[in-house]
Amino acid sequence: MESMALVANNLWKVYGDRTVVENVNFTLNPGEVLGLLGPNGAGKTTTLGMLYGGVIPSRGHVQLGSWNVLTQGRQARYQMGIVTQEDNLDQDFTVIENLIYFAHHYRLVGKKALHRAGEVLAQVGLQDYAKYKPDELSGGLKRRLVLARAIINHPKVVFLDEPTTGLDPDARQEFWKLVSQLKQNNCGILLTTHYMDEAQRLCDRLLLLQEGQVINEGTPQELILQIIGKEVVEIEGVNEAIIQQLAKETNSWYRAFGNNYLLTLPLDNPNLVWEKIVATQPTNLTRRRANLEDVFLRLTGNVLNN
Ligand SMILES: Nc1ncnc2c1ncn2[C@@H]1O[C@H](COP(=O)(O)OP(=O)(O)OP(=O)(O)O)[C@@H](O)[C@H]1O
C-alpha cells in the first residue's frame, strides 16, 4: 500500500466565544496508531472531525499526503476511512447491500463493488452474515460492519471515534485484532477512546487533550514512566479525611471506591512515608505496575482530589 502521512497544523476550533480546540499539531505516520485521549468534552471528536473534513477549523489546516483536507476534501476523503460514534447503517439494506451501496461513493459499481464488498466482509469475519439486516447483528458485529464499510476504498488513514464503546470484552478484542491488521497493512490510524487498556494495547503514541489543548504526548510507556514511574501503591481506607490528607501531602490522587476510598501513590514518591500509610489504617494495600489509567487520572484531575 502506498504510504501517506496525515499532518495537523495549528488546528483551532472556536464556537462563539468558546475555544474548544487550541493549537493542535502532530503528524500521523503510515502504519502508526495515534490515540487521542482526554476526559469528556476535551475536544477529541472535534479534532477528529477537523482531521477528516467533517468540521471546518477556525484556524490551521490538515494535510493528507499531497491533499489539503479543507480545500481538496473530495480527493483527500478518497484516501480515508471514517468510523464515527454512530453506526449510521442503512437498516433497510442487508449487510452486503450496505457495503455495495457505500462502494458507489468510490466509483466501484457492478461486479467490482460486489467483489470488494465480499473482500472486506471476509476481512472483518462477517462473510456468514451477508444477508442479515444490520439490526439483526450484535453490537460487536455491527461495529465490524462499520469498519468494513470504512475500509472499502483501501484507505491510507482510518479514523476511529470510540469504536468499541459498549462492546463486551470478546467483541473488543476481536475489533482490536482488525485494527492491528490495518496497521500491519501500513494504514495510519487515529483513535479516540475512553478505555485506557485499549489505548495502551493499540496505540504507538498518545496525545492527551484537556480543554482543547494537548497537555502531554508520547508512547504509552513513556507517559507512564515520566508521569507516574514504574509502580504505584493503592491504599484503601474508610476515613476520607485521612486519605485526603495523605493525597495532599504526597501530591497523589484518590477516588471513592464502593464505601471506601482508594488512594493511588506512585512508589518512587519522595514524600512516601510508610508510617503515614499505616496511619490511614488501610483496609487493603496493593503494590502494582503503573498503567495508563493512573496517567489519565493524575493529569486530568478527574478525581476527588484536594
Ligand atoms: N457544534 C458545536 N457547537 C458548540 N459547541 C460544540 C459543538 N460541538 C462540540 N462542542 C463543544 O466542544 C467541546 C468539545 O466537544 P467534543 O465532542 O469534541 O469533546 P470530546 O472530547 O469528544 O468529548 P466526549 O469524550 O464526551 O465525546 C464540548 O464542550 C462540546 O460541548
PDBQT file of the ligand as one rigid body, heavy atoms in Angstrom, charges set to zero:
ROOT
HETATM    1  N1  LIG A 401     -21.348  22.226  17.160  1.00  0.00    +0.000 N 
HETATM    2  C1  LIG A 401     -20.947  22.633  18.373  1.00  0.00    +0.000 A 
HETATM    3  N2  LIG A 401     -21.341  23.833  18.847  1.00  0.00    +0.000 NA
HETATM    4  C2  LIG A 401     -20.933  24.287  20.058  1.00  0.00    +0.000 A 
HETATM    5  N3  LIG A 401     -20.124  23.580  20.887  1.00  0.00    +0.000 NA
HETATM    6  C3  LIG A 401     -19.708  22.387  20.477  1.00  0.00    +0.000 A 
HETATM    7  C4  LIG A 401     -20.091  21.846  19.203  1.00  0.00    +0.000 A 
HETATM    8  N4  LIG A 401     -19.518  20.615  19.061  1.00  0.00    +0.000 NA
HETATM    9  C5  LIG A 401     -18.816  20.415  20.199  1.00  0.00    +0.000 A 
HETATM   10  N5  LIG A 401     -18.934  21.460  21.036  1.00  0.00    +0.000 N 
HETATM   11  C6  LIG A 401     -18.311  21.587  22.351  1.00  0.00    +0.000 C 
HETATM   12  O1  LIG A 401     -16.921  21.386  22.207  1.00  0.00    +0.000 OA
HETATM   13  C7  LIG A 401     -16.393  20.729  23.346  1.00  0.00    +0.000 C 
HETATM   14  C8  LIG A 401     -15.605  19.524  22.881  1.00  0.00    +0.000 C 
HETATM   15  O2  LIG A 401     -16.513  18.551  22.389  1.00  0.00    +0.000 OA
HETATM   16  P1  LIG A 401     -16.017  17.150  21.799  1.00  0.00    +0.000 P 
HETATM   17  O3  LIG A 401     -17.253  16.382  21.427  1.00  0.00    +0.000 OA
HETATM   18  O4  LIG A 401     -15.014  17.391  20.764  1.00  0.00    +0.000 OA
HETATM   19  O5  LIG A 401     -15.332  16.507  23.076  1.00  0.00    +0.000 OA
HETATM   20  P2  LIG A 401     -14.881  15.015  23.306  1.00  0.00    +0.000 P 
HETATM   21  O6  LIG A 401     -13.538  15.087  23.927  1.00  0.00    +0.000 OA
HETATM   22  O7  LIG A 401     -15.000  14.242  22.047  1.00  0.00    +0.000 OA
HETATM   23  O8  LIG A 401     -15.959  14.521  24.359  1.00  0.00    +0.000 OA
HETATM   24  P3  LIG A 401     -16.574  13.034  24.591  1.00  0.00    +0.000 P 
HETATM   25  O9  LIG A 401     -15.489  12.228  25.217  1.00  0.00    +0.000 OA
HETATM   26  O10 LIG A 401     -17.698  13.310  25.555  1.00  0.00    +0.000 OA
HETATM   27  O11 LIG A 401     -17.043  12.500  23.268  1.00  0.00    +0.000 OA
HETATM   28  C9  LIG A 401     -17.580  20.356  24.230  1.00  0.00    +0.000 C 
HETATM   29  O12 LIG A 401     -17.662  21.275  25.277  1.00  0.00    +0.000 OA
HETATM   30  C10 LIG A 401     -18.762  20.496  23.308  1.00  0.00    +0.000 C 
HETATM   31  O13 LIG A 401     -19.908  20.869  24.018  1.00  0.00    +0.000 OA
ENDROOT
TORSDOF 0
